[in-house]
Amino acid sequence: MSIEGLIGSILQIYIYMIIAYVLLSWVPNARDSFIGELLGKVVDPYLSIFRKIIPPIGGMIDISPIIAIIALQFAASGLASVIAFILGG
């Protein structure tokens, strides 16, 4: 597996974790479960950066996970390009 492929795989796993964490917010007490707490420890530090900048729409709809996923994809794409350039690929 190439480094670009590894970065892409890690990115996809983390995006799925963000989506799962957001979906858990729709189920009462789901974030208090073992899986919810585990996902919170991994995903919340990254999402909190965007939650500080982007207020919820109408006071209820939090779009920060969407922006966080887009930013993550841009960062991973840039990182993969830099690594490919350095390695001459």
Protein Blocks (a to p, Z undefined) as FASTA:
>chain_A
ZZklmmmmmmmmmmmmmmmmmmmmmpghklmmmklmmmmmmmmmmmmmmmmmmccehhla
ccklmmmmmmmmmmmmmmmmmmmmmnoZZ
